[in-house]
Amino acid sequence: MAWSQSRFTVRRNEFGSLFETMKHGGDLGAAIARHGGLAQDWLDLSTGINPHAYPLDWPLSQAAWTRLPARGAHDRMLEVARAAYGVPDHLRLVAAPGTQALLPHLPACLPAGDVAIVGPTYSSHGDVWRRAGRQVTEVTSPYFEPTHDTRVIVIVNPNNPDGRLVDPKSLRHHAETMAARGGLLIVDEAFADCVPGASVLPHLGDVPVLVLRSFGKFYGLAGVRLGFAAAPPGVAAALSASLESWAVSGPAIEIGTRALADKSWQNAMRTQLADEAADLTLMLQMRGLSVFGGTPLYVLAGTRNAAAVHEALARQRIWTRTFDYAPTWLRIGLPGGAAPLAWLDDALARALSPATG
């Protein structure tokens, strides 16, 4: 499901940026303040977080809570993560309290120069580079030639919110171009766990790239706050130094080590998510929405007035995502089962009725 700018309206905001108005999902505060209820009364479909969390049906060690994280346990987690993600030998792996926590450190750790970001995409990427005083160029196709002054390219793959995939050959081309001029390609693979074959890591050879991997989304444990960066040794050392000691908690290390090694759960979950995304897509299409993007954790749909549909769903305590730059776009996360899918279906029927529009 490739993104097509020609089919749906995309607007720049008052700053001329495609990205800055894509807010984070998952915060029900504004919805509750406006429409009432408690958090448990809502169906939160505003995030791309797996509704079927990795089971925490085993006891964490007492030491995970009472002692500072041990270096040995931290290194074991990195070994497991390296195997799970297929990190090549020429890259080092850095753990952090979520990939979001890594982003503000990148400008100081990467080469000086202009930055090109392929979008529309996750707004924090542009935010951190602009705050660091970098010149940021926004491009709408991953198949572009960077300007002479570009030293950093950022590509989210699969992309958020449209799920667009960039082929490994094209990513390698950008990586080689940046490496030749002393720069670096950044690939944010936050949603790659649920899309087999999406990761660039197995295709790199010895080409330097910085790849970000999120733990919380696929494993449904966003509150654990765990993420990784696979990077060339010098960049990895700079990131580790900027994070300083004990950046990742003891509970996160134990949970991450166990979940990342659990291949049976991972394989079964990929199948389940694909099936549920197909069910959600079919339901939305039956209701007249055009599904034109997404990943197995969310779908991106088009409708004439997404803000009105979003608001009508919110009155029924279902929270979705809209985008200021694209007034016809509505992003909807997986409901997580037959009952919440039926709730969404019934709510959409009311939201799309003539009285709503």
LUMKE-598240 format. One record per residue (C-alpha): residue number from 1; residue in three letters; x, y, z. Coordinates in steps of 0.1 Angstrom, whole numbers, m for minus. Layout:
BEGIN
@num: NUM, residu: ALA, east: X, north: Y, up: Z
...
This chain:
BEGIN
@num: 1, residu: MET, east: 0, north: 0, up: 0
@num: 2, residu: ALA, east: 22, north: 28, up: m12
@num: 3, residu: TRP, east: 16, north: 64, up: m4
@num: 4, residu: SER, east: 4, north: 86, up: m32
@num: 5, residu: GLN, east: 4, north: 124, up: m27
@num: 6, residu: SER, east: m16, north: 128, up: m59
@num: 7, residu: ARG, east: m47, north: 110, up: m45
@num: 8, residu: PHE, east: m51, north: 129, up: m12
@num: 9, residu: THR, east: m46, north: 165, up: m2
@num: 10, residu: VAL, east: m14, north: 174, up: 17
@num: 11, residu: ARG, east: m10, north: 208, up: 31
@num: 12, residu: ARG, east: 20, north: 226, up: 45
@num: 13, residu: ASN, east: 16, north: 243, up: 79
@num: 14, residu: GLU, east: 23, north: 279, up: 87
@num: 15, residu: PHE, east: 60, north: 272, up: 90
@num: 16, residu: GLY, east: 61, north: 257, up: 55
@num: 17, residu: SER, east: 68, north: 222, up: 69
@num: 18, residu: LEU, east: 50, north: 190, up: 61
@num: 19, residu: PHE, east: 59, north: 174, up: 94
@num: 20, residu: GLU, east: 57, north: 196, up: 124
@num: 21, residu: THR, east: 19, north: 191, up: 130
@num: 22, residu: MET, east: 21, north: 153, up: 132
@num: 23, residu: LYS, east: 15, north: 149, up: 169
@num: 24, residu: HIS, east: 22, north: 119, up: 191
@num: 25, residu: GLY, east: m6, north: 95, up: 197
@num: 26, residu: GLY, east: m15, north: 77, up: 229
@num: 27, residu: ASP, east: m23, north: 107, up: 251
@num: 28, residu: LEU, east: m60, north: 106, up: 260
@num: 29, residu: GLY, east: m59, north: 137, up: 282
@num: 30, residu: ALA, east: m73, north: 161, up: 256
@num: 31, residu: ALA, east: m100, north: 136, up: 246
@num: 32, residu: ILE, east: m111, north: 129, up: 281
@num: 33, residu: ALA, east: m111, north: 166, up: 290
@num: 34, residu: ARG, east: m133, north: 174, up: 260
@num: 35, residu: HIS, east: m156, north: 143, up: 260
@num: 36, residu: GLY, east: m154, north: 129, up: 295
@num: 37, residu: GLY, east: m150, north: 94, up: 308
@num: 38, residu: LEU, east: m121, north: 76, up: 323
@num: 39, residu: ALA, east: m91, north: 61, up: 303
@num: 40, residu: GLN, east: m106, north: 26, up: 306
@num: 41, residu: ASP, east: m138, north: 39, up: 289
@num: 42, residu: TRP, east: m120, north: 47, up: 257
@num: 43, residu: LEU, east: m108, north: 27, up: 228
@num: 44, residu: ASP, east: m74, north: 43, up: 220
@num: 45, residu: LEU, east: m66, north: 37, up: 183
@num: 46, residu: SER, east: m43, north: 67, up: 181
@num: 47, residu: THR, east: m10, north: 48, up: 185
@num: 48, residu: GLY, east: 9, north: 23, up: 165
@num: 49, residu: ILE, east: 14, north: 1, up: 196
@num: 50, residu: ASN, east: 6, north: m36, up: 195
@num: 51, residu: PRO, east: m27, north: m41, up: 215
@num: 52, residu: HIS, east: m15, north: m76, up: 223
@num: 53, residu: ALA, east: 15, north: m70, up: 246
@num: 54, residu: TYR, east: 42, north: m95, up: 252
@num: 55, residu: PRO, east: 31, north: m115, up: 283
@num: 56, residu: LEU, east: 47, north: m105, up: 315
@num: 57, residu: ASP, east: 35, north: m137, up: 332
@num: 58, residu: TRP, east: 68, north: m144, up: 349
@num: 59, residu: PRO, east: 84, north: m127, up: 379
@num: 60, residu: LEU, east: 112, north: m102, up: 374
@num: 61, residu: SER, east: 141, north: m107, up: 397
@num: 62, residu: GLN, east: 143, north: m86, up: 428
@num: 63, residu: ALA, east: 177, north: m73, up: 417
@num: 64, residu: ALA, east: 161, north: m57, up: 386
@num: 65, residu: TRP, east: 142, north: m34, up: 410
@num: 66, residu: THR, east: 167, north: m29, up: 438
@num: 67, residu: ARG, east: 201, north: m28, up: 422
@num: 68, residu: LEU, east: 217, north: m6, up: 395
@num: 69, residu: PRO, east: 216, north: m24, up: 361
@num: 70, residu: ALA, east: 246, north: m48, up: 358
@num: 71, residu: ARG, east: 269, north: m44, up: 329
@num: 72, residu: GLY, east: 268, north: m81, up: 322
@num: 73, residu: ALA, east: 230, north: m82, up: 319
@num: 74, residu: HIS, east: 231, north: m51, up: 297
@num: 75, residu: ASP, east: 256, north: m68, up: 274
@num: 76, residu: ARG, east: 236, north: m100, up: 272
@num: 77, residu: MET, east: 206, north: m80, up: 261
@num: 78, residu: LEU, east: 227, north: m64, up: 234
@num: 79, residu: GLU, east: 238, north: m98, up: 222
@num: 80, residu: VAL, east: 202, north: m110, up: 220
@num: 81, residu: ALA, east: 191, north: m78, up: 203
@num: 82, residu: ARG, east: 219, north: m81, up: 178
@num: 83, residu: ALA, east: 208, north: m116, up: 168
@num: 84, residu: ALA, east: 171, north: m106, up: 167
@num: 85, residu: TYR, east: 177, north: m76, up: 144
@num: 86, residu: GLY, east: 204, north: m92, up: 123
@num: 87, residu: VAL, east: 229, north: m64, up: 130
@num: 88, residu: PRO, east: 261, north: m69, up: 109
@num: 89, residu: ASP, east: 295, north: m71, up: 125
@num: 90, residu: HIS, east: 307, north: m36, up: 113
@num: 91, residu: LEU, east: 280, north: m19, up: 134
@num: 92, residu: ARG, east: 278, north: m15, up: 171
@num: 93, residu: LEU, east: 246, north: m16, up: 191
@num: 94, residu: VAL, east: 235, north: 10, up: 217
@num: 95, residu: ALA, east: 205, north: 6, up: 240
@num: 96, residu: ALA, east: 185, north: 36, up: 252
@num: 97, residu: PRO, east: 153, north: 43, up: 271
@num: 98, residu: GLY, east: 133, north: 43, up: 239
@num: 99, residu: THR, east: 144, north: 55, up: 204
@num: 100, residu: GLN, east: 127, north: 88, up: 211
@num: 101, residu: ALA, east: 154, north: 94, up: 238
@num: 102, residu: LEU, east: 181, north: 89, up: 212
@num: 103, residu: LEU, east: 169, north: 115, up: 187
@num: 104, residu: PRO, east: 181, north: 146, up: 205
@num: 105, residu: HIS, east: 216, north: 132, up: 208
@num: 106, residu: LEU, east: 220, north: 125, up: 171
@num: 107, residu: PRO, east: 230, north: 161, up: 159
@num: 108, residu: ALA, east: 260, north: 162, up: 182
@num: 109, residu: CYS, east: 271, north: 127, up: 173
@num: 110, residu: LEU, east: 268, north: 129, up: 135
@num: 111, residu: PRO, east: 287, north: 149, up: 108
@num: 112, residu: ALA, east: 280, north: 186, up: 104
@num: 113, residu: GLY, east: 260, north: 195, up: 73
@num: 114, residu: ASP, east: 225, north: 198, up: 59
@num: 115, residu: VAL, east: 199, north: 172, up: 66
@num: 116, residu: ALA, east: 173, north: 157, up: 41
@num: 117, residu: ILE, east: 142, north: 140, up: 56
@num: 118, residu: VAL, east: 118, north: 119, up: 34
@num: 119, residu: GLY, east: 82, north: 125, up: 44
@num: 120, residu: PRO, east: 56, north: 133, up: 55
@num: 121, residu: THR, east: 68, north: 114, up: 85
@num: 122, residu: TYR, east: 73, north: 113, up: 122
@num: 123, residu: SER, east: 78, north: 150, up: 132
@num: 124, residu: SER, east: 104, north: 145, up: 159
@num: 125, residu: HIS, east: 131, north: 138, up: 133
@num: 126, residu: GLY, east: 128, north: 172, up: 118
@num: 127, residu: ASP, east: 123, north: 189, up: 152
@num: 128, residu: VAL, east: 156, north: 177, up: 167
@num: 129, residu: TRP, east: 177, north: 187, up: 137
@num: 130, residu: ARG, east: 161, north: 222, up: 134
@num: 131, residu: ARG, east: 166, north: 228, up: 171
@num: 132, residu: ALA, east: 203, north: 219, up: 166
@num: 133, residu: GLY, east: 205, north: 247, up: 140
@num: 134, residu: ARG, east: 208, north: 224, up: 110
@num: 135, residu: GLN, east: 194, north: 232, up: 76
@num: 136, residu: VAL, east: 166, north: 207, up: 69
@num: 137, residu: THR, east: 153, north: 199, up: 35
@num: 138, residu: GLU, east: 120, north: 180, up: 32
@num: 139, residu: VAL, east: 115, north: 157, up: 2
@num: 140, residu: THR, east: 84, north: 136, up: m6
@num: 141, residu: SER, east: 101, north: 108, up: m25
@num: 142, residu: PRO, east: 129, north: 85, up: m12
@num: 143, residu: TYR, east: 142, north: 83, up: m48
@num: 144, residu: PHE, east: 160, north: 117, up: m48
@num: 145, residu: GLU, east: 195, north: 129, up: m52
@num: 146, residu: PRO, east: 207, north: 149, up: m22
@num: 147, residu: THR, east: 222, north: 183, up: m26
@num: 148, residu: HIS, east: 260, north: 188, up: m24
@num: 149, residu: ASP, east: 258, north: 201, up: 12
@num: 150, residu: THR, east: 236, north: 172, up: 25
@num: 151, residu: ARG, east: 255, north: 151, up: 50
@num: 152, residu: VAL, east: 226, north: 133, up: 68
@num: 153, residu: ILE, east: 195, north: 116, up: 52
@num: 154, residu: VAL, east: 167, north: 104, up: 74
@num: 155, residu: ILE, east: 143, north: 77, up: 61
@num: 156, residu: VAL, east: 116, north: 61, up: 82
@num: 157, residu: ASN, east: 111, north: 26, up: 68
@num: 158, residu: PRO, east: 83, north: 14, up: 70
@num: 159, residu: ASN, east: 72, north: 50, up: 70
@num: 160, residu: ASN, east: 49, north: 65, up: 96
@num: 161, residu: PRO, east: 20, north: 73, up: 88
@num: 162, residu: ASP, east: 16, north: 58, up: 53
@num: 163, residu: GLY, east: 37, north: 25, up: 56
@num: 164, residu: ARG, east: 57, north: 32, up: 25
@num: 165, residu: LEU, east: 86, north: 8, up: 21
@num: 166, residu: VAL, east: 119, north: 17, up: 5
@num: 167, residu: ASP, east: 138, north: m11, up: m12
@num: 168, residu: PRO, east: 172, north: m21, up: 2
@num: 169, residu: LYS, east: 190, north: m12, up: m30
@num: 170, residu: SER, east: 179, north: 24, up: m28
@num: 171, residu: LEU, east: 188, north: 26, up: 9
@num: 172, residu: ARG, east: 222, north: 13, up: 1
@num: 173, residu: HIS, east: 226, north: 39, up: m26
@num: 174, residu: HIS, east: 219, north: 67, up: m2
@num: 175, residu: ALA, east: 242, north: 51, up: 24
@num: 176, residu: GLU, east: 270, north: 49, up: m1
@num: 177, residu: THR, east: 264, north: 85, up: m12
@num: 178, residu: MET, east: 265, north: 98, up: 23
@num: 179, residu: ALA, east: 296, north: 77, up: 33
@num: 180, residu: ALA, east: 315, north: 90, up: 2
@num: 181, residu: ARG, east: 311, north: 126, up: 14
@num: 182, residu: GLY, east: 317, north: 118, up: 51
@num: 183, residu: GLY, east: 280, north: 117, up: 60
@num: 184, residu: LEU, east: 255, north: 91, up: 72
@num: 185, residu: LEU, east: 221, north: 76, up: 64
@num: 186, residu: ILE, east: 197, north: 72, up: 92
@num: 187, residu: VAL, east: 170, north: 46, up: 88
@num: 188, residu: ASP, east: 142, north: 45, up: 115
@num: 189, residu: GLU, east: 128, north: 10, up: 115
@num: 190, residu: ALA, east: 104, north: 15, up: 144
@num: 191, residu: PHE, east: 77, north: m6, up: 126
@num: 192, residu: ALA, east: 100, north: m31, up: 109
@num: 193, residu: ASP, east: 95, north: m59, up: 134
@num: 194, residu: CYS, east: 60, north: m66, up: 121
@num: 195, residu: VAL, east: 70, north: m64, up: 84
@num: 196, residu: PRO, east: 92, north: m93, up: 74
@num: 197, residu: GLY, east: 120, north: m84, up: 50
@num: 198, residu: ALA, east: 117, north: m46, up: 57
@num: 199, residu: SER, east: 149, north: m41, up: 75
@num: 200, residu: VAL, east: 180, north: m29, up: 57
@num: 201, residu: LEU, east: 204, north: m44, up: 82
@num: 202, residu: PRO, east: 208, north: m78, up: 64
@num: 203, residu: HIS, east: 216, north: m60, up: 31
@num: 204, residu: LEU, east: 243, north: m35, up: 42
@num: 205, residu: GLY, east: 275, north: m54, up: 36
@num: 206, residu: ASP, east: 301, north: m31, up: 51
@num: 207, residu: VAL, east: 283, north: 1, up: 43
@num: 208, residu: PRO, east: 279, north: 25, up: 73
@num: 209, residu: VAL, east: 243, north: 33, up: 83
@num: 210, residu: LEU, east: 226, north: 43, up: 116
@num: 211, residu: VAL, east: 195, north: 21, up: 121
@num: 212, residu: LEU, east: 170, north: 28, up: 149
@num: 213, residu: ARG, east: 149, north: 0, up: 163
@num: 214, residu: SER, east: 119, north: 4, up: 187
@num: 215, residu: PHE, east: 111, north: m23, up: 212
@num: 216, residu: GLY, east: 78, north: m10, up: 226
@num: 217, residu: LYS, east: 57, north: m9, up: 194
@num: 218, residu: PHE, east: 58, north: m45, up: 182
@num: 219, residu: TYR, east: 60, north: m60, up: 217
@num: 220, residu: GLY, east: 32, north: m37, up: 230
@num: 221, residu: LEU, east: 53, north: m26, up: 259
@num: 222, residu: ALA, east: 58, north: 11, up: 253
@num: 223, residu: GLY, east: 60, north: 19, up: 290
@num: 224, residu: VAL, east: 91, north: m2, up: 293
@num: 225, residu: ARG, east: 110, north: 25, up: 274
@num: 226, residu: LEU, east: 136, north: 5, up: 254
@num: 227, residu: GLY, east: 151, north: 12, up: 220
@num: 228, residu: PHE, east: 183, north: 6, up: 201
@num: 229, residu: ALA, east: 206, north: 22, up: 176
@num: 230, residu: ALA, east: 229, north: 2, up: 153
@num: 231, residu: ALA, east: 257, north: 25, up: 142
@num: 232, residu: PRO, east: 293, north: 27, up: 131
@num: 233, residu: PRO, east: 317, north: 24, up: 161
@num: 234, residu: GLY, east: 326, north: 60, up: 164
@num: 235, residu: VAL, east: 289, north: 72, up: 163
@num: 236, residu: ALA, east: 279, north: 44, up: 187
@num: 237, residu: ALA, east: 306, north: 54, up: 212
@num: 238, residu: ALA, east: 295, north: 90, up: 210
@num: 239, residu: LEU, east: 259, north: 80, up: 216
@num: 240, residu: SER, east: 268, north: 58, up: 245
@num: 241, residu: ALA, east: 288, north: 86, up: 261
@num: 242, residu: SER, east: 260, north: 111, up: 257
@num: 243, residu: LEU, east: 235, north: 87, up: 273
@num: 244, residu: GLU, east: 259, north: 81, up: 302
@num: 245, residu: SER, east: 256, north: 53, up: 327
@num: 246, residu: TRP, east: 225, north: 32, up: 334
@num: 247, residu: ALA, east: 204, north: 47, up: 307
@num: 248, residu: VAL, east: 183, north: 15, up: 305
@num: 249, residu: SER, east: 166, north: 2, up: 336
@num: 250, residu: GLY, east: 170, north: m32, up: 351
@num: 251, residu: PRO, east: 134, north: m43, up: 344
@num: 252, residu: ALA, east: 137, north: m31, up: 308
@num: 253, residu: ILE, east: 169, north: m52, up: 304
@num: 254, residu: GLU, east: 153, north: m83, up: 318
@num: 255, residu: ILE, east: 120, north: m79, up: 298
@num: 256, residu: GLY, east: 139, north: m70, up: 266
@num: 257, residu: THR, east: 163, north: m99, up: 268
@num: 258, residu: ARG, east: 135, north: m124, up: 272
@num: 259, residu: ALA, east: 111, north: m109, up: 246
@num: 260, residu: LEU, east: 138, north: m104, up: 219
@num: 261, residu: ALA, east: 148, north: m141, up: 222
@num: 262, residu: ASP, east: 113, north: m154, up: 220
@num: 263, residu: LYS, east: 111, north: m163, up: 183
@num: 264, residu: SER, east: 79, north: m184, up: 187
@num: 265, residu: TRP, east: 60, north: m155, up: 201
@num: 266, residu: GLN, east: 74, north: m131, up: 174
@num: 267, residu: ASN, east: 64, north: m154, up: 145
@num: 268, residu: ALA, east: 29, north: m161, up: 159
@num: 269, residu: MET, east: 24, north: m124, up: 166
@num: 270, residu: ARG, east: 33, north: m113, up: 131
@num: 271, residu: THR, east: 7, north: m136, up: 117
@num: 272, residu: GLN, east: m19, north: m124, up: 141
@num: 273, residu: LEU, east: m12, north: m88, up: 134
@num: 274, residu: ALA, east: m14, north: m93, up: 96
@num: 275, residu: ASP, east: m48, north: m110, up: 100
@num: 276, residu: GLU, east: m62, north: m83, up: 123
@num: 277, residu: ALA, east: m49, north: m56, up: 100
@num: 278, residu: ALA, east: m67, north: m73, up: 71
@num: 279, residu: ASP, east: m99, north: m75, up: 91
@num: 280, residu: LEU, east: m96, north: m38, up: 99
@num: 281, residu: THR, east: m89, north: m28, up: 63
@num: 282, residu: LEU, east: m119, north: m48, up: 50
@num: 283, residu: MET, east: m142, north: m32, up: 76
@num: 284, residu: LEU, east: m131, north: 3, up: 68
@num: 285, residu: GLN, east: m135, north: m3, up: 31
@num: 286, residu: MET, east: m170, north: m17, up: 36
@num: 287, residu: ARG, east: m178, north: 16, up: 54
@num: 288, residu: GLY, east: m166, north: 35, up: 24
@num: 289, residu: LEU, east: m132, north: 46, up: 36
@num: 290, residu: SER, east: m102, north: 43, up: 12
@num: 291, residu: VAL, east: m73, north: 25, up: 29
@num: 292, residu: PHE, east: m42, north: 35, up: 11
@num: 293, residu: GLY, east: m14, north: 29, up: 35
@num: 294, residu: GLY, east: m3, north: 15, up: 69
@num: 295, residu: THR, east: 15, north: m14, up: 86
@num: 296, residu: PRO, east: 2, north: m44, up: 104
@num: 297, residu: LEU, east: m1, north: m21, up: 135
@num: 298, residu: TYR, east: m23, north: 6, up: 120
@num: 299, residu: VAL, east: m40, north: 16, up: 87
@num: 300, residu: LEU, east: m41, north: 50, up: 70
@num: 301, residu: ALA, east: m74, north: 57, up: 54
@num: 302, residu: GLY, east: m89, north: 86, up: 34
@num: 303, residu: THR, east: m122, north: 102, up: 39
@num: 304, residu: ARG, east: m137, north: 135, up: 28
@num: 305, residu: ASN, east: m135, north: 152, up: 61
@num: 306, residu: ALA, east: m113, north: 133, up: 85
@num: 307, residu: ALA, east: m115, north: 158, up: 113
@num: 308, residu: ALA, east: m153, north: 155, up: 114
@num: 309, residu: VAL, east: m151, north: 117, up: 115
@num: 310, residu: HIS, east: m124, north: 119, up: 141
@num: 311, residu: GLU, east: m146, north: 141, up: 162
@num: 312, residu: ALA, east: m177, north: 120, up: 158
@num: 313, residu: LEU, east: m157, north: 89, up: 169
@num: 314, residu: ALA, east: m143, north: 108, up: 199
@num: 315, residu: ARG, east: m179, north: 116, up: 210
@num: 316, residu: GLN, east: m183, north: 78, up: 211
@num: 317, residu: ARG, east: m150, north: 75, up: 230
@num: 318, residu: ILE, east: m129, north: 62, up: 202
@num: 319, residu: TRP, east: m96, north: 81, up: 197
@num: 320, residu: THR, east: m79, north: 82, up: 163
@num: 321, residu: ARG, east: m52, north: 103, up: 146
@num: 322, residu: THR, east: m57, north: 132, up: 122
@num: 323, residu: PHE, east: m30, north: 153, up: 104
@num: 324, residu: ASP, east: m31, north: 190, up: 100
@num: 325, residu: TYR, east: m12, north: 188, up: 67
@num: 326, residu: ALA, east: m36, north: 162, up: 52
@num: 327, residu: PRO, east: m73, north: 169, up: 60
@num: 328, residu: THR, east: m85, north: 137, up: 43
@num: 329, residu: TRP, east: m62, north: 114, up: 63
@num: 330, residu: LEU, east: m73, north: 93, up: 93
@num: 331, residu: ARG, east: m49, north: 69, up: 110
@num: 332, residu: ILE, east: m65, north: 40, up: 129
@num: 333, residu: GLY, east: m46, north: 15, up: 151
@num: 334, residu: LEU, east: m56, north: m21, up: 155
@num: 335, residu: PRO, east: m86, north: m24, up: 178
@num: 336, residu: GLY, east: m72, north: m57, up: 192
@num: 337, residu: GLY, east: m100, north: m82, up: 188
@num: 338, residu: ALA, east: m135, north: m89, up: 175
@num: 339, residu: ALA, east: m154, north: m70, up: 202
@num: 340, residu: PRO, east: m134, north: m37, up: 198
@num: 341, residu: LEU, east: m135, north: m40, up: 160
@num: 342, residu: ALA, east: m173, north: m43, up: 162
@num: 343, residu: TRP, east: m174, north: m12, up: 185
@num: 344, residu: LEU, east: m154, north: 7, up: 159
@num: 345, residu: ASP, east: m176, north: m5, up: 131
@num: 346, residu: ASP, east: m208, north: 6, up: 149
@num: 347, residu: ALA, east: m192, north: 39, up: 158
@num: 348, residu: LEU, east: m181, north: 45, up: 122
@num: 349, residu: ALA, east: m216, north: 38, up: 109
@num: 350, residu: ARG, east: m229, north: 66, up: 131
@num: 351, residu: ALA, east: m199, north: 89, up: 124
@num: 352, residu: LEU, east: m203, north: 86, up: 86
@num: 353, residu: SER, east: m241, north: 91, up: 86
@num: 354, residu: PRO, east: m255, north: 121, up: 68
@num: 355, residu: ALA, east: m262, north: 138, up: 101
@num: 356, residu: THR, east: m225, north: 138, up: 109
@num: 357, residu: GLY, east: m213, north: 151, up: 76
